[in-house]
Amino acid sequence: MTDVRPGIAERLSRMIQLPTVSAELEDRGSEPFEAFVALIAELYPFVHERLVLERHTDFGLLFHWRGTGTVSGGPAVLMAHYDVVPVDESDAWTHPPFAGVIEDGIVYGRGALDDKGPLIVVLEAVENLLAAGFTPARDVYLSFGGNEETYGHAAERIAGELRDRGIVPWIVVDEGGAVVDAPLPFVPGRAAMIGVGEKGVMTVTLTARGDGGHASAPPALTAVRRVARAVDRLGPRTFRPRASAAIGRMLTQLSAQTPGPARHLLRLLGAAPVVTAQVFAALGGEPAALVRTTVAPTMQSGGTAANVLPSQASATLNLRIALGETTQQTALRIRRRVADPLVKVTVVEASEPSPESPTDNEQFALLARALETSHPGVPAVPYVMMAATDSRHFHRFSPAVYRFAPLDMSNAQRASIHGVDENVEIAALERGERFHRSLLEGLG
């Protein structure tokens, strides 16, 4: 079997050049999305000819690769999305975000990491295996969504359709963690961080009304002040910290590659979830987000002029709900903390946190073996995914859902996701293809 075909960078570049910006759909129309579907057919002729494609909504693509049926159990579902977030025109990119520039072994552009890079390595692996005459031991579905960045109704429809057909995936793999350096500040070396669960998502609006009028004689508590006070009451300590089992497993495993006293500290924390929760919460930032529900005010509105008191003001909050909690508990906690009957708390949308997928099963072992092929010596380490993925629509009925993009990402590259100068190394794409090829070959 030949290695990855030449030209993966050029193919990703062409994908990036299609501005599949889901949040701008009303302005751009569906043309870039339809062009993307046509591009898959052009670039991956075996996938196009030999796999059955179903369209679910305008943006859900479900490719079915029938296996030999020599093993029991359900299919494998490999997921990705082809929509991208908008670009702030005020940001200064080194290369235009939709030019797909290839330079010094790197592909630049919006979607290089989120999520066209992870998508293309799946297609490359399947195309290469089809070209070699390979048939997987179990059925394989490729589930590609075109609106993940705007909640993911396409993936929701695909998951619902499979569930209605009585199809329970044996394994689901979507975007999520990556191969990173120094996964914790005091942990050296590289690790493949595999999300075994993900936090829930909730959007909440806080709305208050007040007497409008001239700003020269304001009352003590205007609508704007009332909303501001409510937001201020929802600080970092709104929710108590709690360390999920996945965090304990992560710390225990990372201790094996950590020298000195830090090794013993990690082992201790891995066995003491209450202590871990307090320590991580005190660290703040990403560690704190791993162990508690977070509240982030993201938008606010109110007022029509600088000298006019608005009769209504509102703020929008984005919450990421910790594993082990529920959306109902979260909404109740928000209302109790706001403690103002004149502030209306509205849950706009909500998605429950996922259950945790196991790491002592054949599915996780398969991921570890595939890593040995693509990234020799890099351990598979479980963790909790803090962002939302399309795979959340599968974890209600599929027992083994993992969130991992098999790409090497530096801290700077991870920061470029949804940011400026998003990029991926060509060598990382090649290793990602090898990972998925090995995973598919090992499904038996």
MILO-882057 format. One record per residue (C-alpha): y, x, z. Coordinates in pm, whole numbers, always signed. Last residue first. Layout:
// MILO-882057
{{Y; X; Z}}
...
// end
This chain:
// MILO-882057
{{-609; -1189; +1268}}
{{-229; -1182; +1283}}
{{-222; -801; +1263}}
{{-129; -771; +895}}
{{+168; -1001; +954}}
{{+290; -797; +1251}}
{{+244; -469; +1062}}
{{+451; -595; +770}}
{{+709; -730; +1010}}
{{+751; -394; +1182}}
{{+743; -198; +857}}
{{+1027; -409; +722}}
{{+1230; -342; +1035}}
{{+1170; +32; +997}}
{{+1315; +14; +645}}
{{+1612; -189; +766}}
{{+1679; +70; +1038}}
{{+1673; +349; +778}}
{{+1933; +155; +577}}
{{+2162; +159; +880}}
{{+2332; -167; +971}}
{{+2697; -269; +982}}
{{+2949; -510; +1132}}
{{+3294; -355; +1091}}
{{+3479; -599; +1321}}
{{+3340; -864; +1556}}
{{+3086; -1148; +1552}}
{{+2829; -867; +1587}}
{{+3037; -545; +1590}}
{{+2971; -494; +1962}}
{{+2598; -458; +1891}}
{{+2682; -193; +1634}}
{{+2896; -2; +1882}}
{{+2624; -15; +2146}}
{{+2379; +124; +1891}}
{{+2136; -106; +1716}}
{{+1794; -15; +1575}}
{{+1646; -319; +1401}}
{{+1332; -517; +1483}}
{{+1521; -841; +1557}}
{{+1364; -991; +1867}}
{{+1358; -1334; +2027}}
{{+1008; -1438; +2125}}
{{+850; -1783; +2145}}
{{+491; -1817; +2271}}
{{+409; -2160; +2417}}
{{+538; -2373; +2127}}
{{+632; -2731; +2217}}
{{+970; -2711; +2386}}
{{+1025; -2353; +2268}}
{{+1065; -2454; +1905}}
{{+1423; -2586; +1899}}
{{+1533; -2291; +2111}}
{{+1420; -2070; +1822}}
{{+1750; -2134; +1644}}
{{+1913; -1889; +1882}}
{{+2156; -1916; +2173}}
{{+2310; -1614; +2344}}
{{+2203; -1478; +2681}}
{{+1851; -1374; +2585}}
{{+1648; -1289; +2895}}
{{+1441; -970; +2891}}
{{+1096; -841; +2810}}
{{+1040; -473; +2720}}
{{+831; -352; +2426}}
{{+810; +26; +2457}}
{{+935; +270; +2191}}
{{+681; +548; +2135}}
{{+642; +488; +1764}}
{{+912; +259; +1617}}
{{+770; +86; +1307}}
{{+397; +125; +1365}}
{{+401; +131; +1745}}
{{+644; -160; +1727}}
{{+383; -367; +1545}}
{{+141; -294; +1828}}
{{+394; -412; +2088}}
{{+461; -733; +1896}}
{{+86; -799; +1876}}
{{+53; -740; +2251}}
{{+320; -1006; +2303}}
{{+111; -1251; +2100}}
{{-220; -1152; +2261}}
{{-100; -1254; +2606}}
{{+29; -1081; +2919}}
{{+395; -1107; +2821}}
{{+437; -1479; +2874}}
{{+711; -1697; +2727}}
{{+971; -1815; +2975}}
{{+1086; -2176; +2955}}
{{+1409; -2226; +2766}}
{{+1746; -2325; +2898}}
{{+1841; -2685; +2819}}
{{+2083; -2762; +2537}}
{{+2410; -2944; +2588}}
{{+2683; -3105; +2383}}
{{+3024; -3255; +2455}}
{{+2982; -3287; +2831}}
{{+3306; -3453; +2944}}
{{+3483; -3383; +3273}}
{{+3789; -3605; +3322}}
{{+4044; -3457; +3558}}
{{+4212; -3727; +3764}}
{{+3917; -3746; +4005}}
{{+3975; -3382; +4101}}
{{+3699; -3186; +4271}}
{{+3670; -2932; +3988}}
{{+3387; -2768; +4182}}
{{+3196; -3092; +4227}}
{{+3237; -3189; +3863}}
{{+3112; -2851; +3744}}
{{+2812; -2861; +3979}}
{{+2711; -3203; +3848}}
{{+2729; -3081; +3489}}
{{+2510; -2783; +3574}}
{{+2250; -2986; +3759}}
{{+2218; -3218; +3459}}
{{+2200; -2927; +3215}}
{{+1911; -2781; +3411}}
{{+1850; -2461; +3608}}
{{+1546; -2233; +3608}}
{{+1676; -2006; +3335}}
{{+2052; -1969; +3362}}
{{+2288; -2197; +3172}}
{{+2542; -2044; +2935}}
{{+2862; -2246; +2962}}
{{+3144; -2274; +2708}}
{{+3452; -2450; +2841}}
{{+3718; -2643; +2652}}
{{+4055; -2719; +2809}}
{{+4270; -3029; +2791}}
{{+4623; -3154; +2837}}
{{+4775; -3500; +2810}}
{{+5122; -3651; +2859}}
{{+5277; -3322; +2755}}
{{+5605; -3223; +2922}}
{{+5858; -3145; +2650}}
{{+6077; -2832; +2633}}
{{+5847; -2602; +2436}}
{{+5730; -2876; +2203}}
{{+5415; -3069; +2118}}
{{+5206; -3029; +2432}}
{{+4846; -2986; +2521}}
{{+4556; -2769; +2416}}
{{+4310; -2517; +2554}}
{{+4016; -2329; +2410}}
{{+3748; -2082; +2526}}
{{+3716; -2115; +2904}}
{{+3395; -1924; +2985}}
{{+3157; -2043; +3256}}
{{+2842; -1840; +3323}}
{{+2514; -1954; +3474}}
{{+2371; -1668; +3675}}
{{+2128; -1378; +3664}}
{{+2162; -1215; +3322}}
{{+2535; -1289; +3309}}
{{+2584; -1067; +3613}}
{{+2417; -775; +3436}}
{{+2635; -836; +3125}}
{{+2967; -824; +3308}}
{{+2961; -807; +3688}}
{{+2783; -542; +3894}}
{{+2797; -764; +4203}}
{{+2596; -1036; +4026}}
{{+2333; -777; +3931}}
{{+2297; -663; +4291}}
{{+2282; -1016; +4434}}
{{+2025; -1137; +4181}}
{{+1814; -826; +4225}}
{{+1805; -872; +4603}}
{{+1672; -1226; +4564}}
{{+1430; -1116; +4291}}
{{+1264; -846; +4504}}
{{+967; -691; +4321}}
{{+1160; -576; +4015}}
{{+1443; -461; +4240}}
{{+1210; -231; +4430}}
{{+1055; -94; +4113}}
{{+1401; -34; +3968}}
{{+1510; +148; +4283}}
{{+1197; +363; +4278}}
{{+1265; +477; +3923}}
{{+1634; +532; +4001}}
{{+1529; +795; +4256}}
{{+1425; +1036; +3982}}
{{+1315; +958; +3629}}
{{+1322; +625; +3441}}
{{+1060; +555; +3175}}
{{+816; +366; +3398}}
{{+1100; +193; +3580}}
{{+1184; +9; +3259}}
{{+863; -192; +3293}}
{{+933; -303; +3648}}
{{+1293; -387; +3568}}
{{+1204; -602; +3267}}
{{+924; -783; +3449}}
{{+1162; -869; +3732}}
{{+1423; -993; +3485}}
{{+1160; -1207; +3313}}
{{+1065; -1367; +3645}}
{{+1416; -1506; +3671}}
{{+1679; -1358; +3898}}
{{+1911; -1610; +4061}}
{{+2287; -1594; +4109}}
{{+2474; -1892; +4253}}
{{+2701; -2081; +4016}}
{{+3078; -2121; +4047}}
{{+3108; -1759; +4152}}
{{+3254; -1638; +3822}}
{{+3543; -1886; +3843}}
{{+3544; -2260; +3786}}
{{+3825; -2341; +4030}}
{{+4074; -2172; +3797}}
{{+3975; -2408; +3516}}
{{+4047; -2710; +3738}}
{{+4383; -2564; +3841}}
{{+4476; -2509; +3476}}
{{+4380; -2868; +3395}}
{{+4605; -3002; +3672}}
{{+4885; -2764; +3580}}
{{+4880; -2882; +3218}}
{{+4874; -3249; +3315}}
{{+5171; -3188; +3544}}
{{+5147; -3143; +3920}}
{{+5473; -3096; +4111}}
{{+5671; -3312; +3869}}
{{+5884; -3143; +3605}}
{{+6262; -3189; +3583}}
{{+6391; -2974; +3295}}
{{+6068; -3017; +3098}}
{{+6177; -3356; +2969}}
{{+5919; -3628; +2977}}
{{+5551; -3698; +2982}}
{{+5377; -3844; +3282}}
{{+5029; -3707; +3327}}
{{+4683; -3710; +3177}}
{{+4401; -3466; +3239}}
{{+4108; -3352; +3026}}
{{+3838; -3095; +3095}}
{{+3600; -3045; +2804}}
{{+3245; -2913; +2837}}
{{+3018; -2734; +2591}}
{{+2674; -2646; +2723}}
{{+2418; -2386; +2621}}
{{+2087; -2297; +2782}}
{{+1982; -1941; +2848}}
{{+1707; -1781; +2650}}
{{+1352; -1678; +2724}}
{{+1107; -1403; +2634}}
{{+1379; -1201; +2461}}
{{+1233; -874; +2344}}
{{+1428; -556; +2418}}
{{+1271; -272; +2224}}
{{+1349; +29; +2439}}
{{+1498; +372; +2387}}
{{+1550; +656; +2629}}
{{+1738; +678; +2956}}
{{+1776; +407; +3224}}
{{+2084; +451; +3445}}
{{+2323; +231; +3246}}
{{+2050; -16; +3144}}
{{+1894; -41; +2796}}
{{+1972; +328; +2738}}
{{+1937; +325; +2358}}
{{+1850; +0; +2184}}
{{+1581; -150; +1962}}
{{+1685; -512; +1929}}
{{+1700; -837; +2123}}
{{+1752; -1178; +1969}}
{{+1660; -1297; +1623}}
{{+1350; -1515; +1586}}
{{+975; -1474; +1632}}
{{+751; -1776; +1692}}
{{+383; -1735; +1777}}
{{+75; -1960; +1772}}
{{+290; -2235; +1628}}
{{+194; -2594; +1720}}
{{+159; -2809; +1408}}
{{+98; -3177; +1491}}
{{+283; -3294; +1181}}
{{+559; -3439; +1399}}
{{+595; -3097; +1566}}
{{+635; -2930; +1228}}
{{+904; -3180; +1128}}
{{+1086; -3149; +1458}}
{{+1099; -2771; +1430}}
{{+1239; -2798; +1077}}
{{+1499; -3056; +1180}}
{{+1614; -2846; +1475}}
{{+1628; -2543; +1248}}
{{+1863; -2730; +1015}}
{{+2064; -2871; +1309}}
{{+2151; -2520; +1421}}
{{+2446; -2549; +1662}}
{{+2728; -2428; +1435}}
{{+2631; -2060; +1412}}
{{+2275; -2161; +1329}}
{{+2394; -2353; +1023}}
{{+2199; -2217; +726}}
{{+1857; -2195; +884}}
{{+1562; -1991; +760}}
{{+1208; -2076; +877}}
{{+940; -1859; +719}}
{{+605; -2017; +796}}
{{+280; -1825; +811}}
{{-73; -1965; +805}}
{{-340; -1756; +973}}
{{-543; -1453; +861}}
{{-265; -1337; +631}}
{{-329; -1291; +257}}
{{-263; -953; +95}}
{{-258; -902; -282}}
{{-42; -588; -266}}
{{+254; -768; -425}}
{{+215; -1042; -165}}
{{+231; -783; +111}}
{{+546; -629; -35}}
{{+714; -966; -77}}
{{+626; -1070; +279}}
{{+762; -745; +426}}
{{+1081; -756; +220}}
{{+1141; -1121; +309}}
{{+1113; -1049; +681}}
{{+1334; -740; +647}}
{{+1591; -956; +466}}
{{+1629; -1204; +750}}
{{+1691; -941; +1018}}
{{+1969; -792; +802}}
{{+2103; -1135; +706}}
{{+2153; -1235; +1069}}
{{+2367; -1130; +1236}}
{{+2315; -759; +1174}}
{{+2456; -716; +822}}
{{+2598; -1069; +847}}
{{+2961; -975; +785}}
{{+2968; -645; +601}}
{{+2868; -282; +586}}
{{+2541; -126; +471}}
{{+2486; +229; +600}}
{{+2323; +536; +447}}
{{+2650; +719; +391}}
{{+2818; +421; +224}}
{{+2698; +84; +98}}
{{+2976; -176; +78}}
{{+2868; -542; +105}}
{{+3207; -665; -13}}
{{+3220; -965; +221}}
{{+3378; -797; +524}}
{{+3614; -575; +319}}
{{+3552; -215; +429}}
{{+3712; -39; +726}}
{{+3794; -384; +864}}
{{+4135; -453; +1017}}
{{+4130; -786; +1198}}
{{+4415; -1027; +1119}}
{{+4197; -1219; +872}}
{{+3965; -1317; +1155}}
{{+3629; -1341; +983}}
{{+3419; -1655; +1013}}
{{+3067; -1654; +1156}}
{{+2764; -1614; +932}}
{{+2504; -1843; +777}}
{{+2173; -1698; +663}}
{{+1955; -1764; +964}}
{{+1629; -1606; +1074}}
{{+1282; -1719; +1179}}
{{+922; -1603; +1148}}
{{+675; -1876; +1240}}
{{+311; -1776; +1288}}
{{+56; -2052; +1246}}
{{-163; -2238; +1493}}
{{-493; -2148; +1651}}
{{-826; -2029; +1524}}
{{-881; -1729; +1301}}
{{-1034; -1701; +953}}
{{-797; -1961; +810}}
{{-727; -1748; +502}}
{{-354; -1801; +530}}
{{-117; -2036; +346}}
{{+237; -1907; +318}}
{{+481; -2193; +377}}
{{+854; -2137; +322}}
{{+1089; -2361; +520}}
{{+1457; -2352; +422}}
{{+1706; -2560; +622}}
{{+2059; -2581; +481}}
{{+2099; -2906; +291}}
{{+1880; -3098; +535}}
{{+1522; -2974; +539}}
{{+1427; -2812; +208}}
{{+1060; -2726; +161}}
{{+946; -2413; -19}}
{{+580; -2342; -97}}
{{+501; -1972; -117}}
{{+351; -1812; -427}}
{{+630; -1823; -685}}
{{+945; -1779; -477}}
{{+791; -1531; -234}}
{{+649; -1341; -530}}
{{+987; -1345; -707}}
{{+1185; -1205; -415}}
{{+1526; -1098; -545}}
{{+1579; -1388; -785}}
{{+1430; -1664; -570}}
{{+1619; -1535; -266}}
{{+1937; -1530; -475}}
{{+1893; -1895; -570}}
{{+1883; -1990; -201}}
{{+2195; -1779; -143}}
{{+2375; -1946; -433}}
{{+2303; -2281; -272}}
{{+2463; -2154; +47}}
{{+2765; -2008; -135}}
{{+2817; -2343; -317}}
{{+2800; -2565; -8}}
{{+3173; -2627; +18}}
{{+3426; -2356; +84}}
{{+3680; -2551; +289}}
{{+3451; -2798; +467}}
{{+3191; -2528; +516}}
{{+3430; -2295; +693}}
{{+3237; -2286; +1021}}
{{+2917; -2215; +828}}
{{+3044; -1905; +656}}
{{+2796; -1830; +378}}
{{+3031; -1587; +206}}
{{+2788; -1451; -60}}
{{+2868; -1080; -84}}
{{+2650; -1019; +223}}
{{+2341; -1129; +31}}
{{+2426; -893; -255}}
{{+2465; -606; -12}}
{{+2130; -690; +145}}
{{+1967; -652; -197}}
{{+2147; -325; -262}}
{{+2036; -186; +73}}
{{+1675; -291; +14}}
{{+1683; -109; -319}}
{{+1373; +104; -320}}
{{+1059; -84; -213}}
{{+937; -42; +143}}
{{+621; +168; +158}}
{{+342; +136; -92}}
{{+0; +0; +0}}
// end
